[in-house]
Amino acid sequence: TMINRFSQTTNRLAQPYAARIGCVRTGDGTAELPLAADLMNASNTLNGGFLALVVEEAALAADPVGRPLESLQLRYVRAVRTGPAVAVANVQRGLGEVEVHDSARGALAVLATTRSLPA
């Protein structure tokens, strides 16, 4: 039944999702995701969901308290066509501003706002 399916526990991923797709934190408030064939959409650009992940990783790397995110708002500006996608975050008192650029072209791809859970 439907209720039994949701009450069953499942195994966790063998590794974090970010690591699985090659997204790495490169410093305080920065993260990078290389463009790979299995991360691209039908337009041969980086899938937008993966852009959200690089935003999240940068915001988490920027928060000195290390709180998990409560919300994430993305404004897509243009596609990441060449890569890697590089996110730079500034987080103060739980509020974050994040920019993602297609680093090979220097083009702004995403503007994002994040909010962390209270400490």
PEZIPE-V215356 format. One line per field, one symbol per residue. psi: psi as a letter, one per 20 degrees, with the letter a starting at -180 (. if undefined). burial: b if it has 24 or more other C-alpha atoms within 12 Angstrom, else e. Layout:
BEGIN
psi = ???
burial = ???
END
This chain:
BEGIN
psi = rgghhiiqqrqrqhqqgghhjjpqpjaojqqqoqpqhjjqaijkrpphhhhhghggggghhiohhkqqqhqpppopgrqohgrrppppqoppkipqppppqnhhijpphppqpqpqqq.
burial = eeeeeeeeeeeeeeeeebeebbbbbeeebbbbbbbeeebbeeeebbbbebbbbbbbbbbbbbbeeebbbeebebebebbbbbbbbbbbbbbeebbbbbbbbbbeeebbbbbbbbbbeee
END
